[in-house]
Amino acid sequence: METWMPLISEVGFPAVITLYLLHRIEAKLEKLNDSITALPRKMSEVKYDAKKSG
């Protein structure tokens, strides 16, 4: 908590809250990016499986 107080007084409360929230959602954004990147491959696998069984 001691490290947050000087930061709050220097840049302001809204800026500190924004930085904190951005830090928290970073891992979720990376996971979302990985899912979007893998989506075309997954869709082609599903399409291939549908042709194979049908």
mmCIF entry with sequence, helices, sheets and N, C-alpha, C, O atoms, coordinates in Angstrom:
data_MODEL
# 
_entry.id   MODEL 
# 
_entity.id                         1 
_entity.type                       polymer 
_entity.pdbx_number_of_molecules   1 
# 
_entity_poly.entity_id                      1 
_entity_poly.type                           'polypeptide(L)' 
_entity_poly.nstd_linkage                   no 
_entity_poly.nstd_monomer                   no 
_entity_poly.pdbx_seq_one_letter_code       METWMPLISEVGFPAVITLYLLHRIEAKLEKLNDSITALPRKMSEVKYDAKKSG 
_entity_poly.pdbx_seq_one_letter_code_can   METWMPLISEVGFPAVITLYLLHRIEAKLEKLNDSITALPRKMSEVKYDAKKSG 
_entity_poly.pdbx_strand_id                 A 
# 
loop_
_entity_poly_seq.entity_id 
_entity_poly_seq.num 
_entity_poly_seq.mon_id 
_entity_poly_seq.hetero 
1 1  MET n 
1 2  GLU n 
1 3  THR n 
1 4  TRP n 
1 5  MET n 
1 6  PRO n 
1 7  LEU n 
1 8  ILE n 
1 9  SER n 
1 10 GLU n 
1 11 VAL n 
1 12 GLY n 
1 13 PHE n 
1 14 PRO n 
1 15 ALA n 
1 16 VAL n 
1 17 ILE n 
1 18 THR n 
1 19 LEU n 
1 20 TYR n 
1 21 LEU n 
1 22 LEU n 
1 23 HIS n 
1 24 ARG n 
1 25 ILE n 
1 26 GLU n 
1 27 ALA n 
1 28 LYS n 
1 29 LEU n 
1 30 GLU n 
1 31 LYS n 
1 32 LEU n 
1 33 ASN n 
1 34 ASP n 
1 35 SER n 
1 36 ILE n 
1 37 THR n 
1 38 ALA n 
1 39 LEU n 
1 40 PRO n 
1 41 ARG n 
1 42 LYS n 
1 43 MET n 
1 44 SER n 
1 45 GLU n 
1 46 VAL n 
1 47 LYS n 
1 48 TYR n 
1 49 ASP n 
1 50 ALA n 
1 51 LYS n 
1 52 LYS n 
1 53 SER n 
1 54 GLY n 
# 
_struct_asym.id          A 
_struct_asym.entity_id   1 
# 
loop_
_struct_conf.conf_type_id 
_struct_conf.id 
_struct_conf.pdbx_PDB_helix_id 
_struct_conf.beg_label_comp_id 
_struct_conf.beg_label_asym_id 
_struct_conf.beg_label_seq_id 
_struct_conf.pdbx_beg_PDB_ins_code 
_struct_conf.end_label_comp_id 
_struct_conf.end_label_asym_id 
_struct_conf.end_label_seq_id 
_struct_conf.pdbx_end_PDB_ins_code 
_struct_conf.beg_auth_comp_id 
_struct_conf.beg_auth_asym_id 
_struct_conf.beg_auth_seq_id 
_struct_conf.end_auth_comp_id 
_struct_conf.end_auth_asym_id 
_struct_conf.end_auth_seq_id 
_struct_conf.pdbx_PDB_helix_class 
_struct_conf.details 
_struct_conf.pdbx_PDB_helix_length 
HELX_P HELX_P1 AA1 TRP A 4  ? VAL A 11 ? TRP A 4  VAL A 11 1 ? 8  
HELX_P HELX_P2 AA2 PHE A 13 ? SER A 53 ? PHE A 13 SER A 53 1 ? 41 
# 
_struct_conf_type.id          HELX_P 
_struct_conf_type.criteria    ? 
_struct_conf_type.reference   ? 
# 
loop_
_atom_site.group_PDB 
_atom_site.id 
_atom_site.type_symbol 
_atom_site.label_atom_id 
_atom_site.label_alt_id 
_atom_site.label_comp_id 
_atom_site.label_asym_id 
_atom_site.label_entity_id 
_atom_site.label_seq_id 
_atom_site.pdbx_PDB_ins_code 
_atom_site.Cartn_x 
_atom_site.Cartn_y 
_atom_site.Cartn_z 
_atom_site.occupancy 
_atom_site.B_iso_or_equiv 
_atom_site.pdbx_formal_charge 
_atom_site.auth_seq_id 
_atom_site.auth_comp_id 
_atom_site.auth_asym_id 
_atom_site.auth_atom_id 
_atom_site.pdbx_PDB_model_num 
ATOM 1   N N  . MET A 1 1  ? 0.821   -1.189  0.000   1.00 0.00 ? 1  MET A N  1 
ATOM 2   C CA . MET A 1 1  ? 0.000   0.000   0.000   1.00 0.00 ? 1  MET A CA 1 
ATOM 3   C C  . MET A 1 1  ? 0.870   1.260   0.000   1.00 0.00 ? 1  MET A C  1 
ATOM 4   O O  . MET A 1 1  ? 0.466   2.296   -0.530  1.00 0.00 ? 1  MET A O  1 
ATOM 5   N N  . GLU A 1 2  ? 2.062   1.170   0.596   1.00 0.00 ? 2  GLU A N  1 
ATOM 6   C CA . GLU A 1 2  ? 2.929   2.346   0.638   1.00 0.00 ? 2  GLU A CA 1 
ATOM 7   C C  . GLU A 1 2  ? 3.358   2.776   -0.764  1.00 0.00 ? 2  GLU A C  1 
ATOM 8   O O  . GLU A 1 2  ? 3.570   3.963   -1.013  1.00 0.00 ? 2  GLU A O  1 
ATOM 9   N N  . THR A 1 3  ? 3.486   1.818   -1.675  1.00 0.00 ? 3  THR A N  1 
ATOM 10  C CA . THR A 1 3  ? 3.927   2.167   -3.025  1.00 0.00 ? 3  THR A CA 1 
ATOM 11  C C  . THR A 1 3  ? 2.811   2.801   -3.849  1.00 0.00 ? 3  THR A C  1 
ATOM 12  O O  . THR A 1 3  ? 3.092   3.519   -4.808  1.00 0.00 ? 3  THR A O  1 
ATOM 13  N N  . TRP A 1 4  ? 1.560   2.550   -3.496  1.00 0.00 ? 4  TRP A N  1 
ATOM 14  C CA . TRP A 1 4  ? 0.433   3.101   -4.245  1.00 0.00 ? 4  TRP A CA 1 
ATOM 15  C C  . TRP A 1 4  ? 0.174   4.575   -3.920  1.00 0.00 ? 4  TRP A C  1 
ATOM 16  O O  . TRP A 1 4  ? -0.227  5.339   -4.798  1.00 0.00 ? 4  TRP A O  1 
ATOM 17  N N  . MET A 1 5  ? 0.395   4.972   -2.690  1.00 0.00 ? 5  MET A N  1 
ATOM 18  C CA . MET A 1 5  ? 0.052   6.332   -2.271  1.00 0.00 ? 5  MET A CA 1 
ATOM 19  C C  . MET A 1 5  ? 0.835   7.405   -3.043  1.00 0.00 ? 5  MET A C  1 
ATOM 20  O O  . MET A 1 5  ? 0.224   8.370   -3.503  1.00 0.00 ? 5  MET A O  1 
ATOM 21  N N  . PRO A 1 6  ? 2.155   7.279   -3.202  1.00 0.00 ? 6  PRO A N  1 
ATOM 22  C CA . PRO A 1 6  ? 2.858   8.301   -4.000  1.00 0.00 ? 6  PRO A CA 1 
ATOM 23  C C  . PRO A 1 6  ? 2.392   8.311   -5.459  1.00 0.00 ? 6  PRO A C  1 
ATOM 24  O O  . PRO A 1 6  ? 2.315   9.365   -6.089  1.00 0.00 ? 6  PRO A O  1 
ATOM 25  N N  . LEU A 1 7  ? 2.085   7.130   -5.980  1.00 0.00 ? 7  LEU A N  1 
ATOM 26  C CA . LEU A 1 7  ? 1.620   7.057   -7.357  1.00 0.00 ? 7  LEU A CA 1 
ATOM 27  C C  . LEU A 1 7  ? 0.273   7.747   -7.511  1.00 0.00 ? 7  LEU A C  1 
ATOM 28  O O  . LEU A 1 7  ? 0.048   8.460   -8.489  1.00 0.00 ? 7  LEU A O  1 
ATOM 29  N N  . ILE A 1 8  ? -0.620  7.539   -6.554  1.00 0.00 ? 8  ILE A N  1 
ATOM 30  C CA . ILE A 1 8  ? -1.929  8.186   -6.603  1.00 0.00 ? 8  ILE A CA 1 
ATOM 31  C C  . ILE A 1 8  ? -1.781  9.705   -6.524  1.00 0.00 ? 8  ILE A C  1 
ATOM 32  O O  . ILE A 1 8  ? -2.450  10.437  -7.252  1.00 0.00 ? 8  ILE A O  1 
ATOM 33  N N  . SER A 1 9  ? -0.918  10.166  -5.653  1.00 0.00 ? 9  SER A N  1 
ATOM 34  C CA . SER A 1 9  ? -0.763  11.612  -5.503  1.00 0.00 ? 9  SER A CA 1 
ATOM 35  C C  . SER A 1 9  ? -0.092  12.243  -6.732  1.00 0.00 ? 9  SER A C  1 
ATOM 36  O O  . SER A 1 9  ? -0.310  13.421  -7.015  1.00 0.00 ? 9  SER A O  1 
ATOM 37  N N  . GLU A 1 10 ? 0.718   11.473  -7.459  1.00 0.00 ? 10 GLU A N  1 
ATOM 38  C CA . GLU A 1 10 ? 1.398   12.016  -8.630  1.00 0.00 ? 10 GLU A CA 1 
ATOM 39  C C  . GLU A 1 10 ? 0.521   12.026  -9.878  1.00 0.00 ? 10 GLU A C  1 
ATOM 40  O O  . GLU A 1 10 ? 0.466   13.037  -10.578 1.00 0.00 ? 10 GLU A O  1 
ATOM 41  N N  . VAL A 1 11 ? -0.159  10.935  -10.166 1.00 0.00 ? 11 VAL A N  1 
ATOM 42  C CA . VAL A 1 11 ? -0.908  10.839  -11.419 1.00 0.00 ? 11 VAL A CA 1 
ATOM 43  C C  . VAL A 1 11 ? -2.415  10.879  -11.244 1.00 0.00 ? 11 VAL A C  1 
ATOM 44  O O  . VAL A 1 11 ? -3.143  11.039  -12.224 1.00 0.00 ? 11 VAL A O  1 
ATOM 45  N N  . GLY A 1 12 ? -2.882  10.741  -10.058 1.00 0.00 ? 12 GLY A N  1 
ATOM 46  C CA . GLY A 1 12 ? -4.314  10.820  -9.828  1.00 0.00 ? 12 GLY A CA 1 
ATOM 47  C C  . GLY A 1 12 ? -4.971  9.466   -9.693  1.00 0.00 ? 12 GLY A C  1 
ATOM 48  O O  . GLY A 1 12 ? -4.509  8.462   -10.235 1.00 0.00 ? 12 GLY A O  1 
ATOM 49  N N  . PHE A 1 13 ? -6.047  9.471   -8.965  1.00 0.00 ? 13 PHE A N  1 
ATOM 50  C CA . PHE A 1 13 ? -6.781  8.242   -8.669  1.00 0.00 ? 13 PHE A CA 1 
ATOM 51  C C  . PHE A 1 13 ? -7.302  7.552   -9.929  1.00 0.00 ? 13 PHE A C  1 
ATOM 52  O O  . PHE A 1 13 ? -7.110  6.343   -10.056 1.00 0.00 ? 13 PHE A O  1 
ATOM 53  N N  . PRO A 1 14 ? -7.945  8.240   -10.860 1.00 0.00 ? 14 PRO A N  1 
ATOM 54  C CA . PRO A 1 14 ? -8.464  7.548   -12.050 1.00 0.00 ? 14 PRO A CA 1 
ATOM 55  C C  . PRO A 1 14 ? -7.377  6.862   -12.880 1.00 0.00 ? 14 PRO A C  1 
ATOM 56  O O  . PRO A 1 14 ? -7.591  5.773   -13.414 1.00 0.00 ? 14 PRO A O  1 
ATOM 57  N N  . ALA A 1 15 ? -6.233  7.492   -12.983 1.00 0.00 ? 15 ALA A N  1 
ATOM 58  C CA . ALA A 1 15 ? -5.142  6.892   -13.748 1.00 0.00 ? 15 ALA A CA 1 
ATOM 59  C C  . ALA A 1 15 ? -4.633  5.630   -13.078 1.00 0.00 ? 15 ALA A C  1 
ATOM 60  O O  . ALA A 1 15 ? -4.332  4.651   -13.761 1.00 0.00 ? 15 ALA A O  1 
ATOM 61  N N  . VAL A 1 16 ? -4.530  5.628   -11.773 1.00 0.00 ? 16 VAL A N  1 
ATOM 62  C CA . VAL A 1 16 ? -4.060  4.449   -11.050 1.00 0.00 ? 16 VAL A CA 1 
ATOM 63  C C  . VAL A 1 16 ? -5.064  3.311   -11.187 1.00 0.00 ? 16 VAL A C  1 
ATOM 64  O O  . VAL A 1 16 ? -4.673  2.162   -11.394 1.00 0.00 ? 16 VAL A O  1 
ATOM 65  N N  . ILE A 1 17 ? -6.352  3.619   -11.075 1.00 0.00 ? 17 ILE A N  1 
ATOM 66  C CA . ILE A 1 17 ? -7.378  2.592   -11.223 1.00 0.00 ? 17 ILE A CA 1 
ATOM 67  C C  . ILE A 1 17 ? -7.343  2.013   -12.639 1.00 0.00 ? 17 ILE A C  1 
ATOM 68  O O  . ILE A 1 17 ? -7.476  0.801   -12.814 1.00 0.00 ? 17 ILE A O  1 
ATOM 69  N N  . THR A 1 18 ? -7.168  2.856   -13.636 1.00 0.00 ? 18 THR A N  1 
ATOM 70  C CA . THR A 1 18 ? -7.089  2.390   -15.019 1.00 0.00 ? 18 THR A CA 1 
ATOM 71  C C  . THR A 1 18 ? -5.902  1.454   -15.218 1.00 0.00 ? 18 THR A C  1 
ATOM 72  O O  . THR A 1 18 ? -6.041  0.400   -15.839 1.00 0.00 ? 18 THR A O  1 
ATOM 73  N N  . LEU A 1 19 ? -4.747  1.828   -14.702 1.00 0.00 ? 19 LEU A N  1 
ATOM 74  C CA . LEU A 1 19 ? -3.566  0.969   -14.818 1.00 0.00 ? 19 LEU A CA 1 
ATOM 75  C C  . LEU A 1 19 ? -3.770  -0.362  -14.111 1.00 0.00 ? 19 LEU A C  1 
ATOM 76  O O  . LEU A 1 19 ? -3.367  -1.405  -14.625 1.00 0.00 ? 19 LEU A O  1 
ATOM 77  N N  . TYR A 1 20 ? -4.388  -0.335  -12.947 1.00 0.00 ? 20 TYR A N  1 
ATOM 78  C CA . TYR A 1 20 ? -4.658  -1.561  -12.193 1.00 0.00 ? 20 TYR A CA 1 
ATOM 79  C C  . TYR A 1 20 ? -5.587  -2.486  -12.979 1.00 0.00 ? 20 TYR A C  1 
ATOM 80  O O  . TYR A 1 20 ? -5.331  -3.686  -13.081 1.00 0.00 ? 20 TYR A O  1 
ATOM 81  N N  . LEU A 1 21 ? -6.659  -1.932  -13.531 1.00 0.00 ? 21 LEU A N  1 
ATOM 82  C CA . LEU A 1 21 ? -7.612  -2.755  -14.276 1.00 0.00 ? 21 LEU A CA 1 
ATOM 83  C C  . LEU A 1 21 ? -6.994  -3.305  -15.557 1.00 0.00 ? 21 LEU A C  1 
ATOM 84  O O  . LEU A 1 21 ? -7.246  -4.455  -15.917 1.00 0.00 ? 21 LEU A O  1 
ATOM 85  N N  . LEU A 1 22 ? -6.194  -2.505  -16.244 1.00 0.00 ? 22 LEU A N  1 
ATOM 86  C CA . LEU A 1 22 ? -5.508  -2.993  -17.434 1.00 0.00 ? 22 LEU A CA 1 
ATOM 87  C C  . LEU A 1 22 ? -4.551  -4.131  -17.100 1.00 0.00 ? 22 LEU A C  1 
ATOM 88  O O  . LEU A 1 22 ? -4.427  -5.092  -17.860 1.00 0.00 ? 22 LEU A O  1 
ATOM 89  N N  . HIS A 1 23 ? -3.886  -4.019  -15.977 1.00 0.00 ? 23 HIS A N  1 
ATOM 90  C CA . HIS A 1 23 ? -2.983  -5.083  -15.545 1.00 0.00 ? 23 HIS A CA 1 
ATOM 91  C C  . HIS A 1 23 ? -3.751  -6.369  -15.244 1.00 0.00 ? 23 HIS A C  1 
ATOM 92  O O  . HIS A 1 23 ? -3.289  -7.464  -15.566 1.00 0.00 ? 23 HIS A O  1 
ATOM 93  N N  . ARG A 1 24 ? -4.912  -6.234  -14.634 1.00 0.00 ? 24 ARG A N  1 
ATOM 94  C CA . ARG A 1 24 ? -5.715  -7.410  -14.280 1.00 0.00 ? 24 ARG A CA 1 
ATOM 95  C C  . ARG A 1 24 ? -6.275  -8.133  -15.493 1.00 0.00 ? 24 ARG A C  1 
ATOM 96  O O  . ARG A 1 24 ? -6.343  -9.362  -15.501 1.00 0.00 ? 24 ARG A O  1 
ATOM 97  N N  . ILE A 1 25 ? -6.675  -7.397  -16.513 1.00 0.00 ? 25 ILE A N  1 
ATOM 98  C CA . ILE A 1 25 ? -7.304  -8.056  -17.660 1.00 0.00 ? 25 ILE A CA 1 
ATOM 99  C C  . ILE A 1 25 ? -6.307  -8.489  -18.728 1.00 0.00 ? 25 ILE A C  1 
ATOM 100 O O  . ILE A 1 25 ? -6.702  -9.047  -19.752 1.00 0.00 ? 25 ILE A O  1 
ATOM 101 N N  . GLU A 1 26 ? -5.032  -8.240  -18.504 1.00 0.00 ? 26 GLU A N  1 
ATOM 102 C CA . GLU A 1 26 ? -4.028  -8.594  -19.507 1.00 0.00 ? 26 GLU A CA 1 
ATOM 103 C C  . GLU A 1 26 ? -4.048  -10.088 -19.827 1.00 0.00 ? 26 GLU A C  1 
ATOM 104 O O  . GLU A 1 26 ? -4.007  -10.464 -20.998 1.00 0.00 ? 26 GLU A O  1 
ATOM 105 N N  . ALA A 1 27 ? -4.110  -10.933 -18.820 1.00 0.00 ? 27 ALA A N  1 
ATOM 106 C CA . ALA A 1 27 ? -4.116  -12.381 -19.047 1.00 0.00 ? 27 ALA A CA 1 
ATOM 107 C C  . ALA A 1 27 ? -5.372  -12.810 -19.798 1.00 0.00 ? 27 ALA A C  1 
ATOM 108 O O  . ALA A 1 27 ? -5.315  -13.692 -20.655 1.00 0.00 ? 27 ALA A O  1 
ATOM 109 N N  . LYS A 1 28 ? -6.490  -12.194 -19.482 1.00 0.00 ? 28 LYS A N  1 
ATOM 110 C CA . LYS A 1 28 ? -7.734  -12.536 -20.174 1.00 0.00 ? 28 LYS A CA 1 
ATOM 111 C C  . LYS A 1 28 ? -7.665  -12.123 -21.640 1.00 0.00 ? 28 LYS A C  1 
ATOM 112 O O  . LYS A 1 28 ? -8.163  -12.835 -22.511 1.00 0.00 ? 28 LYS A O  1 
ATOM 113 N N  . LEU A 1 29 ? -7.057  -10.987 -21.911 1.00 0.00 ? 29 LEU A N  1 
ATOM 114 C CA . LEU A 1 29 ? -6.906  -10.540 -23.293 1.00 0.00 ? 29 LEU A CA 1 
ATOM 115 C C  . LEU A 1 29 ? -5.987  -11.467 -24.083 1.00 0.00 ? 29 LEU A C  1 
ATOM 116 O O  . LEU A 1 29 ? -6.237  -11.735 -25.258 1.00 0.00 ? 29 LEU A O  1 
ATOM 117 N N  . GLU A 1 30 ? -4.935  -11.951 -23.450 1.00 0.00 ? 30 GLU A N  1 
ATOM 118 C CA . GLU A 1 30 ? -4.025  -12.883 -24.116 1.00 0.00 ? 30 GLU A CA 1 
ATOM 119 C C  . GLU A 1 30 ? -4.751  -14.184 -24.443 1.00 0.00 ? 30 GLU A C  1 
ATOM 120 O O  . GLU A 1 30 ? -4.569  -14.744 -25.524 1.00 0.00 ? 30 GLU A O  1 
ATOM 121 N N  . LYS A 1 31 ? -5.568  -14.661 -23.518 1.00 0.00 ? 31 LYS A N  1 
ATOM 122 C CA . LYS A 1 31 ? -6.332  -15.891 -23.748 1.00 0.00 ? 31 LYS A CA 1 
ATOM 123 C C  . LYS A 1 31 ? -7.336  -15.691 -24.886 1.00 0.00 ? 31 LYS A C  1 
ATOM 124 O O  . LYS A 1 31 ? -7.509  -16.579 -25.722 1.00 0.00 ? 31 LYS A O  1 
ATOM 125 N N  . LEU A 1 32 ? -7.981  -14.555 -24.922 1.00 0.00 ? 32 LEU A N  1 
ATOM 126 C CA . LEU A 1 32 ? -8.920  -14.239 -25.992 1.00 0.00 ? 32 LEU A CA 1 
ATOM 127 C C  . LEU A 1 32 ? -8.209  -14.169 -27.334 1.00 0.00 ? 32 LEU A C  1 
ATOM 128 O O  . LEU A 1 32 ? -8.722  -14.669 -28.335 1.00 0.00 ? 32 LEU A O  1 
ATOM 129 N N  . ASN A 1 33 ? -7.044  -13.559 -27.364 1.00 0.00 ? 33 ASN A N  1 
ATOM 130 C CA . ASN A 1 33 ? -6.260  -13.478 -28.589 1.00 0.00 ? 33 ASN A CA 1 
ATOM 131 C C  . ASN A 1 33 ? -5.860  -14.864 -29.081 1.00 0.00 ? 33 ASN A C  1 
ATOM 132 O O  . ASN A 1 33 ? -5.932  -15.141 -30.278 1.00 0.00 ? 33 ASN A O  1 
ATOM 133 N N  . ASP A 1 34 ? -5.442  -15.733 -28.169 1.00 0.00 ? 34 ASP A N  1 
ATOM 134 C CA . ASP A 1 34 ? -5.088  -17.103 -28.550 1.00 0.00 ? 34 ASP A CA 1 
ATOM 135 C C  . ASP A 1 34 ? -6.292  -17.849 -29.107 1.00 0.00 ? 34 ASP A C  1 
ATOM 136 O O  . ASP A 1 34 ? -6.162  -18.600 -30.074 1.00 0.00 ? 34 ASP A O  1 
ATOM 137 N N  . SER A 1 35 ? -7.457  -17.652 -28.512 1.00 0.00 ? 35 SER A N  1 
ATOM 138 C CA . SER A 1 35 ? -8.670  -18.310 -28.993 1.00 0.00 ? 35 SER A CA 1 
ATOM 139 C C  . SER A 1 35 ? -9.039  -17.835 -30.392 1.00 0.00 ? 35 SER A C  1 
ATOM 140 O O  . SER A 1 35 ? -9.411  -18.639 -31.246 1.00 0.00 ? 35 SER A O  1 
ATOM 141 N N  . ILE A 1 36 ? -8.936  -16.546 -30.624 1.00 0.00 ? 36 ILE A N  1 
ATOM 142 C CA . ILE A 1 36 ? -9.264  -15.999 -31.942 1.00 0.00 ? 36 ILE A CA 1 
ATOM 143 C C  . ILE A 1 36 ? -8.266  -16.486 -32.984 1.00 0.00 ? 36 ILE A C  1 
ATOM 144 O O  . ILE A 1 36 ? -8.643  -16.760 -34.123 1.00 0.00 ? 36 ILE A O  1 
ATOM 145 N N  . THR A 1 37 ? -7.020  -16.592 -32.609 1.00 0.00 ? 37 THR A N  1 
ATOM 146 C CA . THR A 1 37 ? -5.994  -17.071 -33.528 1.00 0.00 ? 37 THR A CA 1 
ATOM 147 C C  . THR A 1 37 ? -6.222  -18.538 -33.884 1.00 0.00 ? 37 THR A C  1 
ATOM 148 O O  . THR A 1 37 ? -5.997  -18.935 -35.028 1.00 0.00 ? 37 THR A O  1 
ATOM 149 N N  . ALA A 1 38 ? -6.662  -19.342 -32.930 1.00 0.00 ? 38 ALA A N  1 
ATOM 150 C CA . ALA A 1 38 ? -6.883  -20.768 -33.163 1.00 0.00 ? 38 ALA A CA 1 
ATOM 151 C C  . ALA A 1 38 ? -8.222  -21.068 -33.837 1.00 0.00 ? 38 ALA A C  1 
ATOM 152 O O  . ALA A 1 38 ? -8.443  -22.195 -34.279 1.00 0.00 ? 38 ALA A O  1 
ATOM 153 N N  . LEU A 1 39 ? -9.102  -20.102 -33.921 1.00 0.00 ? 39 LEU A N  1 
ATOM 154 C CA . LEU A 1 39 ? -10.439 -20.327 -34.460 1.00 0.00 ? 39 LEU A CA 1 
ATOM 155 C C  . LEU A 1 39 ? -10.452 -20.859 -35.900 1.00 0.00 ? 39 LEU A C  1 
ATOM 156 O O  . LEU A 1 39 ? -11.189 -21.808 -36.166 1.00 0.00 ? 39 LEU A O  1 
ATOM 157 N N  . PRO A 1 40 ? -9.691  -20.311 -36.826 1.00 0.00 ? 40 PRO A N  1 
ATOM 158 C CA . PRO A 1 40 ? -9.724  -20.863 -38.192 1.00 0.00 ? 40 PRO A CA 1 
ATOM 159 C C  . PRO A 1 40 ? -9.311  -22.339 -38.253 1.00 0.00 ? 40 PRO A C  1 
ATOM 160 O O  . PRO A 1 40 ? -9.898  -23.121 -39.000 1.00 0.00 ? 40 PRO A O  1 
ATOM 161 N N  . ARG A 1 41 ? -8.321  -22.704 -37.481 1.00 0.00 ? 41 ARG A N  1 
ATOM 162 C CA . ARG A 1 41 ? -7.872  -24.102 -37.455 1.00 0.00 ? 41 ARG A CA 1 
ATOM 163 C C  . ARG A 1 41 ? -8.974  -25.002 -36.906 1.00 0.00 ? 41 ARG A C  1 
ATOM 164 O O  . ARG A 1 41 ? -9.238  -26.068 -37.463 1.00 0.00 ? 41 ARG A O  1 
ATOM 165 N N  . LYS A 1 42 ? -9.614  -24.585 -35.828 1.00 0.00 ? 42 LYS A N  1 
ATOM 166 C CA . LYS A 1 42 ? -10.694 -25.379 -35.235 1.00 0.00 ? 42 LYS A CA 1 
ATOM 167 C C  . LYS A 1 42 ? -11.865 -25.509 -36.199 1.00 0.00 ? 42 LYS A C  1 
ATOM 168 O O  . LYS A 1 42 ? -12.475 -26.573 -36.308 1.00 0.00 ? 42 LYS A O  1 
ATOM 169 N N  . MET A 1 43 ? -12.176 -24.423 -36.894 1.00 0.00 ? 43 MET A N  1 
ATOM 170 C CA . MET A 1 43 ? -13.297 -24.468 -37.834 1.00 0.00 ? 43 MET A CA 1 
ATOM 171 C C  . MET A 1 43 ? -12.998 -25.410 -39.001 1.00 0.00 ? 43 MET A C  1 
ATOM 172 O O  . MET A 1 43 ? -13.887 -26.121 -39.467 1.00 0.00 ? 43 MET A O  1 
ATOM 173 N N  . SER A 1 44 ? -11.753 -25.417 -39.471 1.00 0.00 ? 44 SER A N  1 
ATOM 174 C CA . SER A 1 44 ? -11.410 -26.326 -40.563 1.00 0.00 ? 44 SER A CA 1 
ATOM 175 C C  . SER A 1 44 ? -11.450 -27.776 -40.095 1.00 0.00 ? 44 SER A C  1 
ATOM 176 O O  . SER A 1 44 ? -11.799 -28.661 -40.875 1.00 0.00 ? 44 SER A O  1 
ATOM 177 N N  . GLU A 1 45 ? -11.102 -28.035 -38.840 1.00 0.00 ? 45 GLU A N  1 
ATOM 178 C CA . GLU A 1 45 ? -11.181 -29.394 -38.304 1.00 0.00 ? 45 GLU A CA 1 
ATOM 179 C C  . GLU A 1 45 ? -12.637 -29.853 -38.243 1.00 0.00 ? 45 GLU A C  1 
ATOM 180 O O  . GLU A 1 45 ? -12.944 -30.995 -38.588 1.00 0.00 ? 45 GLU A O  1 
ATOM 181 N N  . VAL A 1 46 ? -13.521 -28.982 -37.812 1.00 0.00 ? 46 VAL A N  1 
ATOM 182 C CA . VAL A 1 46 ? -14.942 -29.309 -37.723 1.00 0.00 ? 46 VAL A CA 1 
ATOM 183 C C  . VAL A 1 46 ? -15.502 -29.558 -39.126 1.00 0.00 ? 46 VAL A C  1 
ATOM 184 O O  . VAL A 1 46 ? -16.273 -30.494 -39.341 1.00 0.00 ? 46 VAL A O  1 
ATOM 185 N N  . LYS A 1 47 ? -15.107 -28.715 -40.066 1.00 0.00 ? 47 LYS A N  1 
ATOM 186 C CA . LYS A 1 47 ? -15.574 -28.849 -41.445 1.00 0.00 ? 47 LYS A CA 1 
ATOM 187 C C  . LYS A 1 47 ? -15.084 -30.177 -42.029 1.00 0.00 ? 47 LYS A C  1 
ATOM 188 O O  . LYS A 1 47 ? -15.835 -30.871 -42.715 1.00 0.00 ? 47 LYS A O  1 
ATOM 189 N N  . TYR A 1 48 ? -13.833 -30.524 -41.757 1.00 0.00 ? 48 TYR A N  1 
ATOM 190 C CA . TYR A 1 48 ? -13.263 -31.773 -42.250 1.00 0.00 ? 48 TYR A CA 1 
ATOM 191 C C  . TYR A 1 48 ? -13.987 -32.959 -41.628 1.00 0.00 ? 48 TYR A C  1 
ATOM 192 O O  . TYR A 1 48 ? -14.304 -33.916 -42.334 1.00 0.00 ? 48 TYR A O  1 
ATOM 193 N N  . ASP A 1 49 ? -14.256 -32.922 -40.331 1.00 0.00 ? 49 ASP A N  1 
ATOM 194 C CA . ASP A 1 49 ? -14.956 -34.007 -39.651 1.00 0.00 ? 49 ASP A CA 1 
ATOM 195 C C  . ASP A 1 49 ? -16.375 -34.166 -40.179 1.00 0.00 ? 49 ASP A C  1 
ATOM 196 O O  . ASP A 1 49 ? -16.865 -35.289 -40.293 1.00 0.00 ? 49 ASP A O  1 
ATOM 197 N N  . ALA A 1 50 ? -17.039 -33.069 -40.502 1.00 0.00 ? 50 ALA A N  1 
ATOM 198 C CA . ALA A 1 50 ? -18.404 -33.123 -41.024 1.00 0.00 ? 50 ALA A CA 1 
ATOM 199 C C  . ALA A 1 50 ? -18.407 -33.763 -42.415 1.00 0.00 ? 50 ALA A C  1 
ATOM 200 O O  . ALA A 1 50 ? -19.295 -34.558 -42.721 1.00 0.00 ? 50 ALA A O  1 
ATOM 201 N N  . LYS A 1 51 ? -17.430 -33.429 -43.256 1.00 0.00 ? 51 LYS A N  1 
ATOM 202 C CA . LYS A 1 51 ? -17.351 -34.032 -44.590 1.00 0.00 ? 51 LYS A CA 1 
ATOM 203 C C  . LYS A 1 51 ? -17.036 -35.516 -44.483 1.00 0.00 ? 51 LYS A C  1 
ATOM 204 O O  . LYS A 1 51 ? -17.567 -36.330 -45.239 1.00 0.00 ? 51 LYS A O  1 
ATOM 205 N N  . LYS A 1 52 ? -16.179 -35.857 -43.552 1.00 0.00 ? 52 LYS A N  1 
ATOM 206 C CA . LYS A 1 52 ? -15.732 -37.230 -43.383 1.00 0.00 ? 52 LYS A CA 1 
ATOM 207 C C  . LYS A 1 52 ? -16.882 -38.127 -42.916 1.00 0.00 ? 52 LYS A C  1 
ATOM 208 O O  . LYS A 1 52 ? -17.008 -39.260 -43.381 1.00 0.00 ? 52 LYS A O  1 
ATOM 209 N N  . SER A 1 53 ? -17.708 -37.637 -42.014 1.00 0.00 ? 53 SER A N  1 
ATOM 210 C CA . SER A 1 53 ? -18.796 -38.448 -41.475 1.00 0.00 ? 53 SER A CA 1 
ATOM 211 C C  . SER A 1 53 ? -20.054 -38.391 -42.337 1.00 0.00 ? 53 SER A C  1 
ATOM 212 O O  . SER A 1 53 ? -20.909 -39.271 -42.241 1.00 0.00 ? 53 SER A O  1 
ATOM 213 N N  . GLY A 1 54 ? -20.174 -37.369 -43.175 1.00 0.00 ? 54 GLY A N  1 
ATOM 214 C CA . GLY A 1 54 ? -21.408 -37.176 -43.937 1.00 0.00 ? 54 GLY A CA 1 
ATOM 215 C C  . GLY A 1 54 ? -21.262 -37.515 -45.337 1.00 0.00 ? 54 GLY A C  1 
ATOM 216 O O  . GLY A 1 54 ? -22.219 -37.402 -46.102 1.00 0.00 ? 54 GLY A O  1 
# 
